[in-house]
Amino acid sequence: MRTDEPMVTQIARHLDDAIDRLNQDLERVEIWTAALSAFLEPIPGYDSSQRFALPGADSADKPASRDVRKGPFGGATPGFPGS
């Protein structure tokens, strides 16, 4: 702080600086809001129905669920009851 300025002038200058920073922050918020709202809109002309579905995506092709107590190779996992 400059000591040769009157206190009222210093306070006014600090308030002015704070308002400038607030305006810059609001501009950034507006830019991010516009960007995020653009991502929420669907892509025009894009149809995701079954065009890019992975093979086996329908319920008839799903594998039977495995026992979660078994390891990735079917063996018992140590630490589970019954292992």
C-alpha positions as CSV (number, residue, x, y, z in Angstrom):
1,M,0.0,0.0,0.0
2,R,1.1,3.5,-0.8
3,T,1.3,5.6,2.3
4,D,1.1,8.9,0.5
5,E,-2.5,8.2,-0.7
6,P,-5.4,9.0,1.6
7,M,-7.1,6.0,3.1
8,V,-10.4,6.6,1.2
9,T,-8.5,6.6,-2.1
10,Q,-6.7,3.3,-1.2
11,I,-10.0,1.7,-0.2
12,A,-11.7,2.9,-3.5
13,R,-8.7,1.6,-5.5
14,H,-8.9,-1.9,-3.8
15,L,-12.6,-2.1,-4.3
16,D,-12.2,-1.1,-8.0
17,D,-9.5,-3.9,-8.4
18,A,-11.8,-6.4,-6.7
19,I,-14.7,-5.5,-9.0
20,D,-12.4,-5.9,-12.0
21,R,-11.3,-9.4,-10.8
22,L,-15.0,-10.3,-10.2
23,N,-15.9,-9.3,-13.8
24,Q,-13.0,-11.4,-15.2
25,D,-14.2,-14.4,-13.1
26,L,-17.8,-13.9,-14.4
27,E,-16.6,-13.8,-18.0
28,R,-14.8,-17.1,-17.4
29,V,-17.9,-18.6,-15.8
30,E,-20.0,-17.5,-18.8
31,I,-17.5,-19.1,-21.3
32,W,-17.4,-22.4,-19.4
33,T,-21.2,-22.4,-19.1
34,A,-21.6,-21.9,-22.8
35,A,-19.0,-24.6,-23.5
36,L,-20.7,-27.1,-21.2
37,S,-24.2,-26.4,-22.5
38,A,-22.9,-27.1,-26.0
39,F,-21.7,-30.5,-24.9
40,L,-25.1,-31.3,-23.5
41,E,-26.8,-30.9,-26.9
42,P,-27.0,-33.9,-29.2
43,I,-24.8,-34.0,-32.3
44,P,-27.0,-32.9,-35.2
45,G,-27.7,-35.7,-37.6
46,Y,-26.1,-38.4,-35.4
47,D,-28.2,-41.5,-34.8
48,S,-26.7,-43.9,-32.2
49,S,-29.5,-46.5,-32.4
50,Q,-27.9,-49.8,-33.4
51,R,-25.4,-48.5,-35.9
52,F,-22.3,-48.9,-33.6
53,A,-23.6,-51.5,-31.2
54,L,-21.0,-54.0,-30.0
55,P,-21.5,-57.6,-31.0
56,G,-23.3,-59.5,-28.3
57,A,-24.9,-56.4,-26.9
58,D,-28.4,-57.9,-26.8
59,S,-29.5,-59.8,-23.7
60,A,-29.6,-63.3,-25.5
61,D,-25.8,-63.2,-26.0
62,K,-24.8,-62.2,-22.5
63,P,-22.7,-64.9,-20.7
64,A,-24.0,-66.4,-17.5
65,S,-22.9,-64.5,-14.4
66,R,-20.0,-66.2,-12.5
67,D,-19.6,-66.6,-8.8
68,V,-18.0,-63.5,-7.4
69,R,-16.1,-65.5,-4.8
70,K,-14.1,-67.2,-7.6
71,G,-11.1,-65.6,-9.0
72,P,-10.7,-64.5,-12.7
73,F,-9.7,-68.0,-13.7
74,G,-12.5,-69.8,-11.9
75,G,-10.5,-70.9,-8.8
76,A,-11.5,-70.0,-5.3
77,T,-10.3,-66.6,-4.1
78,P,-8.4,-66.8,-0.8
79,G,-10.1,-65.0,2.1
80,F,-13.7,-65.7,1.1
81,P,-15.7,-68.1,3.2
82,G,-15.8,-71.5,1.6
83,S,-12.5,-71.1,-0.1
